[in-house]
Amino acid sequence: MFALPIRKSHLAAPVIAALLMCPTLAGANDAEPVRQVLPGGQAPEASQQLTRQVPPDESEIQRFCSNIADAARDRRYALQAEELKQLQAGIDQRMKALEAKRAEYETWLKRREVFLARAQDSLVKIYAGMKPDAAAERLAMVNVDLAAAILMKLDARKAGVILNEMDQKAAATLTGIMASAARRVDPS
């Protein structure tokens, strides 16, 4: 190991700083503390004697607290009531917005249902008016659920002729879907 050489100048700086910052260490107990005046600055005024206030005894503190307890409680309740009113107003505003959205969605849902009913009726009429072989060819290309729904709305005789014109696998699939949709009780 090696030791660092300690120089006297290294020790002097902290000691001098402590002496300057703490007047009791500098021997200023009986004399007035030294005040530094910066160049161009004003000279310090004569030191004023500060009087030390005696803290009030605990009975005074308790009396003060008990005197303001009711007012503080009332104020706290008033603040809480005001906060609750603000929260209620916010909730009411949100409820109105939700009601408006709900009414809007109900309107759109009614429009959609009317449109789907018209579209389904017209779609069924289109397939009812087609030749069975052409209808079978077109229904084989659409979604099987849609094809089954169309066939279920057609006249039974017309649906039978269209199924007869279809491929056997497609007709069997559609028949299975139609049979499961016609059940009154769900098997699962």
N, C-alpha and C positions, 0 to 999 in steps of 0.2 A: 504494500500500500504506500501511497504517497500523501503527504499533507500539504495543503495549500498554505502559502505563507500569509499570515494575517498582518495587514498593515494598519498602522495607527489611524490613517486617514479614513479607512473603512469603518472604524468604530466611532470616529468623531462625528460623522454626519448624523447618525440616528440620535446620538446624545444631544447634539445641538438642537435638532428639530424638536425633541421632547422638551427641552428647556424653554424653547420659544413658545411652544403651544400650551404648555401647562404652567401658569404663573405660580402655582404652589411649589413647583420644583425649582423655579428660578429665584425663589426667595421673595416673592411679592406678597407675602402674607401681611406684612406690616406696612408696606408701601403701596402706592397706587400702581395698577398694572401698566406696563409699557404699551403704548398704542403707536402703531406705525402710521404715518401720514404719507400718502403717495404724492409725488411731485405734481403741483397744480391742484391738489385736493384741498378741501377745507379742514381746518383744524377741528378736532373733536370738541364737542361741548363738554362742559363740566359734568362729571358723572352724577347721575341722579340716584338717590337711594331708593331702592325698590323695597316696598314693604311686603312682607310675607303674609299672605292671608291664611288665617287659621281655618282649616276645613270644618264644615259644619258637622255637628255630632249626628249620630245615626238616627236619633229620634226626629230631628228636623227633616232628614231625608225621607224617613218613613211617612211623616206627616205630609210632605210635599207629594210623594207618590200616591198616597191615599186620597189626597185632595184632587189630583188630576186623573185618577183611575177611571171614574165614571165618564168624564169628558173624552178621555182617550178611547174607552170602549165604544162610546157613542160614535165617535169619529170613525173608528175602525168598521163598525157596523154600517155606517153611511157609505164608506168607500166600497165595502163589499156589496152593498145593495146597488150602488151605481154600476159596479162592474157586472153584476148579474143582469141589470137592465140592458147594458150594452151587449152582453152575450145573447140575451133573449132577442134583442133587435136583430142581431146577426143571424140567429137561427130562424127567425120569422122571415127574413129576407131570403135565406136559402130555401126555406119551405115553399115560398111563393115561386121561386125560380124552378124548383123541382115540379111543382104543380103545373106550371106553364109547359115545361118539357113533356110531362106525362100527357097533358092534353094534346100537345103537338104529335106525340108518338101515336096516341089513340086515333087521331085524325088520319095519319099516314097509314096506320094499320087497316082502318076501314076502307080507305082508298085502295089499298093493296088487295084486300079481300074481294072487293067489288071487281077490280081488274082481273084477278085470277078466276073469279067465277065466270066473267064474260069470256076470258081467254079459253077456259076449259070448255065452256059451252060451244064456242065457235070452233075450237079444235076438234071436238067430238063431231060437230056437224060436218066439218071438212072430211074427216075420215069416214063418216057415214055416207057421204056422197061419192066417195072414191070407189073405183072398181076393186073387188076383193083382192085380186092378185097384186095390184099397185099398192093398196093399203098394207098388205102383208109384207111387201118388199120394204116399204118406208118404215113400218113399225119394227122390223128386224134391225134397222140401223139406229134407232133412238134408244135412250136409256130404258132398261127393262122395266123399271118401276113406272115410268111414264107410259110406256106401251101397255102395261097391265092396267093402269088407271083408265086409259082411253078405252080399252076393250071392255072394262067393267061398266063404263057409262054407255056404251053402244047397245043397241038392241041385241038381245041374245042370239037371234037368228043371224044377224049381220056379223057379230063377233065370231060365231061358229064358222061361218064361211071364210072369214079372214084367217082364223087359226088353221083351217084346213089347207089354205094356200101357203102357209109358212113352212119353214124347215122344221123337221120333227123335234130337234133339240131346242130350238127357240120356242116352239109352241109348248113343249113340255115345261120349260122354265117359266113362261108366262102363265101357264095354267097353275103351276105350283104357287106362284106369287098371288094370283087371283084367289086361289082356294084358301091360302093362309090369311088374306085380307078379309075374306068373307066369314071367317070364324068369329063367333061371338065372344069366346073366352080366349085369352092369350095363353098359349101352351107353356110359356116360360115362367 
